[in-house]
């Protein structure tokens, strides 16, 4: 089990860097106006994104942030195949999770990064 977890997050519209490691898109929908070449992706794991129902409920409302975190964490716990696919990348080295939300503090990549770090460090499930 690794303790050197290096998971970064970035908007998919941000310019990528050489030190990004594996670049993984974690949105269900392809970002508007970007080509595959623009993103320079290593993988696109659509199924790791929050459900449409959860995404619509949250609607990027910071007042719903805690509820969103709890609900998304539960969805992730019920999604072992997508989690394992992403954890395989994390075990190889640095990963940058790409997301499309404008809010850099309240988005699924923030929750996903914390969930993966907890899983990879062998910590107990917080939910």
MDAnalysis code that builds the backbone (N, CA, C; Angstrom):
import MDAnalysis as mda
import numpy as np

u = mda.Universe.empty(381, n_residues=127, atom_resindex=np.repeat(np.arange(127), 3), trajectory=True)
u.add_TopologyAttr("name", ["N", "CA", "C"] * 127)
u.add_TopologyAttr("resid", np.arange(1, 128))
u.add_TopologyAttr("resname", ["UNK", "UNK", "UNK", "UNK", "UNK", "UNK", "UNK", "UNK", "UNK", "UNK", "UNK", "UNK", "UNK", "UNK", "UNK", "UNK", "UNK", "UNK", "UNK", "UNK", "UNK", "UNK", "UNK", "UNK", "UNK", "UNK", "UNK", "UNK", "UNK", "UNK", "UNK", "UNK", "UNK", "UNK", "UNK", "UNK", "UNK", "UNK", "UNK", "UNK", "UNK", "UNK", "UNK", "UNK", "UNK", "UNK", "UNK", "UNK", "UNK", "UNK", "UNK", "UNK", "UNK", "UNK", "UNK", "UNK", "UNK", "UNK", "UNK", "UNK", "UNK", "UNK", "UNK", "UNK", "UNK", "UNK", "UNK", "UNK", "UNK", "UNK", "UNK", "UNK", "UNK", "UNK", "UNK", "UNK", "UNK", "UNK", "UNK", "UNK", "UNK", "UNK", "UNK", "UNK", "UNK", "UNK", "UNK", "UNK", "UNK", "UNK", "UNK", "UNK", "UNK", "UNK", "UNK", "UNK", "UNK", "UNK", "UNK", "UNK", "UNK", "UNK", "UNK", "UNK", "UNK", "UNK", "UNK", "UNK", "UNK", "UNK", "UNK", "UNK", "UNK", "UNK", "UNK", "UNK", "UNK", "UNK", "UNK", "UNK", "UNK", "UNK", "UNK", "UNK", "UNK", "UNK", "UNK"])
u.atoms.positions = np.array([
    [0.835, -1.181, 0.000],
    [0.000, 0.000, 0.000],
    [0.881, 1.245, 0.000],
    [0.524, 2.220, -0.804],
    [1.336, 3.425, -0.912],
    [0.924, 4.472, 0.122],
    [1.894, 5.221, 0.587],
    [1.601, 6.355, 1.452],
    [1.934, 7.656, 0.739],
    [2.612, 7.582, -0.401],
    [2.988, 8.759, -1.170],
    [1.939, 9.032, -2.236],
    [0.772, 9.457, -1.803],
    [-0.327, 9.728, -2.718],
    [-0.157, 11.141, -3.259],
    [-0.122, 11.271, -4.580],
    [0.060, 12.574, -5.215],
    [-1.071, 12.775, -6.217],
    [-2.162, 13.335, -5.726],
    [-3.342, 13.559, -6.553],
    [-3.597, 15.057, -6.611],
    [-3.554, 15.591, -7.798],
    [-3.814, 17.018, -8.014],
    [-5.149, 17.172, -8.719],
    [-5.670, 18.371, -8.687],
    [-6.896, 18.653, -9.425],
    [-6.692, 19.913, -10.254],
    [-7.372, 19.967, -11.399],
    [-7.280, 21.135, -12.275],
    [-8.537, 21.199, -13.134],
    [-8.903, 22.394, -13.490],
    [-10.018, 22.541, -14.443],
    [-9.557, 22.018, -15.794],
    [-10.468, 21.412, -16.508],
    [-10.096, 20.880, -17.821],
    [-9.747, 21.996, -18.804],
    [-10.104, 23.224, -18.498],
    [-9.762, 24.354, -19.354],
    [-8.401, 24.964, -19.006],
    [-7.784, 24.508, -17.894],
    [-6.444, 24.967, -17.529],
    [-5.423, 24.313, -18.452],
    [-4.365, 25.031, -18.748],
    [-3.299, 24.464, -19.565],
    [-2.565, 23.399, -18.759],
    [-2.341, 22.252, -19.377],
    [-1.634, 21.157, -18.717],
    [-0.153, 21.448, -18.593],
    [0.466, 20.762, -17.637],
    [1.892, 20.929, -17.426],
    [2.619, 19.601, -17.507],
    [3.923, 19.664, -17.676],
    [4.723, 18.444, -17.786],
    [4.726, 17.643, -16.500],
    [4.462, 18.304, -15.376],
    [4.484, 17.607, -14.093],
    [3.096, 17.153, -13.629],
    [2.134, 17.109, -14.545],
    [0.775, 16.687, -14.197],
    [0.664, 15.197, -13.886],
    [1.583, 14.413, -14.387],
    [1.427, 12.966, -14.269],
    [0.308, 12.509, -15.194],
    [-0.415, 11.472, -14.798],
    [-1.537, 10.989, -15.604],
    [-2.684, 11.985, -15.496],
    [-3.218, 12.370, -16.644],
    [-4.326, 13.330, -16.682],
    [-5.614, 12.567, -16.935],
    [-6.515, 12.634, -15.940],
    [-7.746, 11.842, -15.968],
    [-8.954, 12.777, -15.900],
    [-9.810, 12.707, -16.909],
    [-11.056, 13.473, -16.906],
    [-12.071, 12.724, -16.047],
    [-12.664, 13.422, -15.066],
    [-13.588, 12.782, -14.138],
    [-14.991, 13.382, -14.227],
    [-15.321, 13.939, -15.374],
    [-16.666, 14.444, -15.659],
    [-17.402, 13.446, -16.542],
    [-18.715, 13.445, -16.423],
    [-19.532, 12.547, -17.245],
    [-19.631, 13.052, -18.683],
    [-19.575, 14.378, -18.855],
    [-19.713, 14.972, -20.186],
    [-18.381, 15.548, -20.647],
    [-18.168, 15.490, -21.959],
    [-16.955, 16.072, -22.537],
    [-17.038, 17.589, -22.429],
    [-15.945, 18.272, -22.079],
    [-15.966, 19.731, -21.948],
    [-16.172, 20.431, -23.294],
    [-17.073, 21.379, -23.282],
    [-17.401, 22.122, -24.505],
    [-16.202, 22.878, -25.030],
    [-16.027, 22.806, -26.334],
    [-15.006, 23.617, -26.991],
    [-13.593, 23.065, -26.907],
    [-13.402, 21.904, -26.300],
    [-12.061, 21.327, -26.201],
    [-11.971, 20.048, -27.032],
    [-10.830, 19.887, -27.669],
    [-10.589, 18.657, -28.421],
    [-9.812, 17.687, -27.540],
    [-9.724, 16.451, -27.982],
    [-8.937, 15.468, -27.232],
    [-7.477, 15.897, -27.162],
    [-6.991, 16.514, -28.221],
    [-5.610, 16.999, -28.233],
    [-5.415, 18.105, -27.183],
    [-6.427, 18.983, -27.039],
    [-6.345, 20.068, -26.055],
    [-6.157, 19.529, -24.638],
    [-6.850, 18.445, -24.323],
    [-6.806, 17.910, -22.952],
    [-5.599, 17.016, -22.697],
    [-5.056, 16.401, -23.730],
    [-3.915, 15.516, -23.554],
    [-4.180, 14.510, -22.431],
    [-5.287, 13.777, -22.576],
    [-5.747, 12.840, -21.544],
    [-5.035, 11.511, -21.586],
    [-4.931, 10.908, -20.407],
    [-4.503, 9.521, -20.306],
    [-5.715, 8.604, -20.154],
    [-6.810, 9.142, -19.598],
    [-8.021, 8.337, -19.410],
    [-9.197, 9.274, -19.164],
    [-10.385, 8.764, -19.452],
    [-11.627, 9.470, -19.164],
    [-12.520, 8.470, -18.464],
    [-12.740, 8.685, -17.172],
    [-13.533, 7.750, -16.377],
    [-14.877, 8.411, -16.087],
    [-15.802, 8.274, -17.028],
    [-17.121, 8.900, -16.934],
    [-17.894, 8.420, -15.714],
    [-17.772, 7.117, -15.434],
    [-18.586, 6.520, -14.378],
    [-18.186, 6.942, -12.973],
    [-17.091, 7.666, -12.825],
    [-16.659, 8.126, -11.504],
    [-17.351, 9.438, -11.135],
    [-17.945, 10.091, -12.117],
    [-18.617, 11.381, -11.886],
    [-19.872, 11.185, -11.034],
    [-20.301, 12.234, -10.342],
    [-21.547, 12.139, -9.574],
    [-22.724, 11.815, -10.489],
    [-23.719, 11.156, -9.931],
    [-24.918, 10.842, -10.703],
    [-25.578, 12.141, -11.176],
    [-26.361, 12.034, -12.226],
    [-27.070, 13.209, -12.740],
    [-27.979, 13.790, -11.655],
    [-28.618, 12.924, -10.879],
    [-29.515, 13.393, -9.821],
    [-28.745, 14.200, -8.768],
    [-27.586, 13.693, -8.360],
    [-26.788, 14.391, -7.354],
    [-26.243, 15.701, -7.903],
    [-25.768, 15.665, -9.124],
    [-25.231, 16.885, -9.753],
    [-26.304, 17.966, -9.848],
    [-27.511, 17.579, -10.260],
    [-28.603, 18.552, -10.374],
    [-29.021, 19.071, -9.005],
    [-29.070, 18.179, -8.009],
    [-29.434, 18.603, -6.657],
    [-28.426, 19.618, -6.127],
    [-27.141, 19.322, -6.278],
    [-26.083, 20.193, -5.768],
    [-26.076, 21.536, -6.483],
    [-26.100, 21.512, -7.793],
    [-26.136, 22.721, -8.619],
    [-25.041, 23.720, -8.226],
    [-23.911, 23.213, -7.750],
    [-22.752, 24.017, -7.343],
    [-23.113, 25.114, -6.336],
    [-24.046, 24.782, -5.452],
    [-24.459, 25.688, -4.383],
    [-23.584, 25.422, -3.159],
    [-22.699, 26.368, -2.791],
    [-21.816, 26.156, -1.633],
    [-22.570, 25.819, -0.342],
    [-23.814, 26.256, -0.223],
    [-24.612, 25.936, 0.969],
    [-24.938, 24.446, 1.046],
    [-24.889, 23.754, -0.086],
    [-25.166, 22.309, -0.128],
    [-23.879, 21.482, -0.135],
    [-22.733, 22.124, 0.056],
    [-21.446, 21.470, -0.091],
    [-21.290, 20.247, 0.821],
    [-21.595, 20.384, 2.091],
    [-21.424, 19.258, 3.018],
    [-22.325, 18.099, 2.610],
    [-23.560, 18.394, 2.267],
    [-24.474, 17.350, 1.810],
    [-23.983, 16.689, 0.532],
    [-23.450, 17.503, -0.384],
    [-22.905, 16.952, -1.623],
    [-21.740, 16.015, -1.323],
    [-20.824, 16.440, -0.463],
    [-19.677, 15.598, -0.117],
    [-20.148, 14.249, 0.434],
    [-21.071, 14.279, 1.361],
    [-21.568, 13.042, 1.975],
    [-22.242, 12.136, 0.956],
    [-23.072, 12.709, 0.101],
    [-23.788, 11.910, -0.900],
    [-22.841, 11.361, -1.970],
    [-21.898, 12.186, -2.401],
    [-20.962, 11.727, -3.426],
    [-20.033, 10.655, -2.857],
    [-19.609, 10.839, -1.612],
    [-18.770, 9.830, -0.956],
    [-19.509, 8.487, -0.954],
    [-20.808, 8.498, -0.656],
    [-21.612, 7.264, -0.659],
    [-21.688, 6.673, -2.065],
    [-21.852, 7.520, -3.084],
    [-21.867, 7.026, -4.463],
    [-20.533, 6.386, -4.821],
    [-19.447, 6.997, -4.398],
    [-18.125, 6.439, -4.691],
    [-17.946, 5.080, -4.022],
    [-18.410, 4.952, -2.798],
    [-18.297, 3.678, -2.077],
    [-19.081, 2.571, -2.775],
    [-20.120, 2.951, -3.502],
    [-20.934, 1.972, -4.235],
    [-20.475, 1.795, -5.682],
    [-19.288, 2.298, -6.016],
    [-18.799, 2.268, -7.389],
    [-17.376, 1.685, -7.445],
    [-17.185, 0.444, -6.976],
    [-15.822, -0.091, -6.848],
    [-15.071, -0.243, -8.172],
    [-15.754, -0.510, -9.268],
    [-15.046, -0.696, -10.541],
    [-14.397, 0.606, -11.011],
    [-15.139, 1.697, -10.963],
    [-14.574, 2.990, -11.386],
    [-13.488, 3.438, -10.418],
    [-13.697, 3.209, -9.134],
    [-12.677, 3.572, -8.133],
    [-11.397, 2.790, -8.394],
    [-11.518, 1.498, -8.632],
    [-10.317, 0.684, -8.868],
    [-9.600, 1.131, -10.137],
    [-10.347, 1.489, -11.165],
    [-9.730, 1.982, -12.404],
    [-8.894, 3.227, -12.116],
    [-9.424, 4.137, -11.315],
    [-8.691, 5.357, -10.989],
    [-7.553, 5.083, -10.006],
    [-7.765, 4.196, -9.055],
    [-6.716, 3.877, -8.094],
    [-5.520, 3.208, -8.775],
    [-5.764, 2.473, -9.845],
    [-4.669, 1.871, -10.611],
    [-3.744, 2.970, -11.133],
    [-4.320, 4.042, -11.643],
    [-3.508, 5.182, -12.100],
    [-2.755, 5.798, -10.928],
    [-3.433, 5.966, -9.794],
    [-2.815, 6.605, -8.622],
    [-1.634, 5.796, -8.098],
    [-1.716, 4.498, -8.183],
    [-0.637, 3.646, -7.686],
    [0.613, 3.760, -8.563],
    [0.453, 4.220, -9.788],
    [1.586, 4.352, -10.716],
    [2.358, 5.646, -10.499],
    [1.731, 6.623, -9.860],
    [2.397, 7.907, -9.655],
    [1.408, 9.044, -9.644],
    [1.922, 10.236, -9.849],
    [1.090, 11.437, -9.801],
    [-0.068, 11.365, -10.786],
    [-1.223, 11.867, -10.318],
    [-2.437, 11.933, -11.127],
    [-3.014, 13.341, -11.006],
    [-3.485, 13.872, -12.107],
    [-4.221, 15.131, -12.088],
    [-5.642, 14.845, -12.541],
    [-6.601, 15.103, -11.641],
    [-8.021, 14.918, -11.940],
    [-8.535, 16.182, -12.609],
    [-9.103, 16.033, -13.783],
    [-9.619, 17.167, -14.543],
    [-11.135, 17.235, -14.416],
    [-11.644, 18.431, -14.161],
    [-13.082, 18.657, -13.995],
    [-13.451, 19.949, -14.710],
    [-14.733, 20.139, -14.973],
    [-15.161, 21.308, -15.728],
    [-15.792, 22.425, -14.922],
    [-16.151, 22.191, -13.676],
    [-16.844, 23.204, -12.872],
    [-16.015, 24.475, -12.742],
    [-16.692, 25.609, -12.694],
    [-15.994, 26.888, -12.539],
    [-15.500, 27.081, -11.105],
    [-16.233, 26.549, -10.144],
    [-15.888, 26.688, -8.728],
    [-14.757, 25.718, -8.396],
    [-13.602, 26.235, -8.057],
    [-12.422, 25.404, -7.797],
    [-12.412, 24.774, -6.413],
    [-13.278, 25.224, -5.529],
    [-13.304, 24.693, -4.167],
    [-14.459, 23.734, -3.915],
    [-15.533, 23.868, -4.666],
    [-16.740, 23.073, -4.448],
    [-17.076, 22.297, -5.721],
    [-16.362, 21.195, -5.931],
    [-16.607, 20.372, -7.119],
    [-16.268, 18.918, -6.800],
    [-16.668, 18.023, -7.687],
    [-16.491, 16.602, -7.413],
    [-15.037, 16.173, -7.346],
    [-14.144, 16.855, -8.048],
    [-12.729, 16.460, -8.027],
    [-12.130, 16.645, -6.632],
    [-12.573, 17.653, -5.898],
    [-12.095, 17.872, -4.532],
    [-12.491, 16.682, -3.661],
    [-13.747, 16.270, -3.757],
    [-14.238, 15.127, -2.977],
    [-13.536, 13.854, -3.414],
    [-13.405, 13.670, -4.706],
    [-12.772, 12.470, -5.249],
    [-11.313, 12.358, -4.815],
    [-10.584, 13.463, -4.847],
    [-9.192, 13.460, -4.392],
    [-9.098, 12.988, -2.944],
    [-9.963, 13.524, -2.082],
    [-9.944, 13.143, -0.666],
    [-10.325, 11.682, -0.483],
    [-11.305, 11.229, -1.238],
    [-11.740, 9.831, -1.153],
    [-10.608, 8.889, -1.567],
    [-9.967, 9.194, -2.674],
    [-8.870, 8.350, -3.166],
    [-7.693, 8.341, -2.205],
    [-7.348, 9.499, -1.680],
    [-6.236, 9.571, -0.728],
    [-6.521, 8.709, 0.491],
    [-7.750, 8.746, 0.972],
    [-8.144, 7.933, 2.119],
    [-8.067, 6.455, 1.776],
    [-8.561, 6.072, 0.617],
    [-8.544, 4.667, 0.203],
    [-7.119, 4.156, 0.022],
    [-6.291, 4.958, -0.600],
    [-4.917, 4.539, -0.881],
    [-4.042, 4.501, 0.365],
    [-4.407, 5.285, 1.372],
    [-3.613, 5.276, 2.612],
    [-4.082, 4.207, 3.580],
    [-5.167, 3.518, 3.216],
    [-5.668, 2.429, 4.057],
    [-6.529, 2.894, 5.204],
    [-6.965, 4.138, 5.158],
    [-7.821, 4.663, 6.228],
    [-9.215, 4.059, 6.177],
    [-9.908, 4.186, 7.269],
    [-11.269, 3.655, 7.361],
    [-12.231, 4.553, 6.583],
    [-13.280, 3.941, 6.070],
    [-14.316, 4.688, 5.365],
    [-14.990, 5.638, 6.346],
    [-15.054, 6.930, 5.998],
    [-15.595, 7.912, 6.924],
    [-17.118, 7.949, 6.936],
    [-17.760, 7.288, 5.993],
    [-19.216, 7.336, 5.920],
    [-19.831, 6.116, 6.539],
])
